[in-house]
Amino acid sequence: MDMMALIASARQAREAAYAPYSGFLVGAALLTKSGKVYTGCNIENAAMGPGNCAERTAIFKAVSEGEKDFKAIAVMGGARGRAEPMGFCCPCGVCLQVMMEFCEGDFQIIVAASENDYRAYTLEQLLPNGFGPKNLHDGA
């Protein structure tokens, strides 16, 4: 799958976001090493804390289906009612920590404002010196 198609999947996932409180819709598309794509959207909750980000929704869906080897994720976010998202929506620290659990430092994170306007980072760039399974044991 090419980057444009992954970004388009994130844009489509954004449509399903449940964000009645913030009005900020986020979609994510996670590409596994086997070539499968899992999408996710942000899901808010009136109590605020129980909500979930789009990136974690996609990762948790993949893990619940037995996938744990990931290649890249595309993220797109913006305010409700806007055809185009507003700028770049980077994953939050909690999402980066979840990525650290399953991904290597060269895992690609594509942050998109549109299919033609995006930035690509590695997990290592966004979470340098991150804490993960290898810090606790040999990573097995």
Sequence and secondary structure as in RCSB ss.txt:
>XXXX:A:sequence
MDMMALIASARQAREAAYAPYSGFLVGAALLTKSGKVYTGCNIENAAMGPGNCAERTAIFKAVSEGEKDFKAIAV
MGGARGRAEPMGFCCPCGVCLQVMMEFCEGDFQIIVAASENDYRAYTLEQLLPNGFGPKNLHDGA
>XXXX:A:secstr
  HHHHHHHHHHHHTT B TTT EEEEEEEEETTS EEEEE B  TTSTT B HHHHHHHHHHHTT   EEEEEE
EEEETT SS  S     HHHHHHHHHH  TT EEEEEEETTEEEEEEHHHHSTT   HHHHSS  
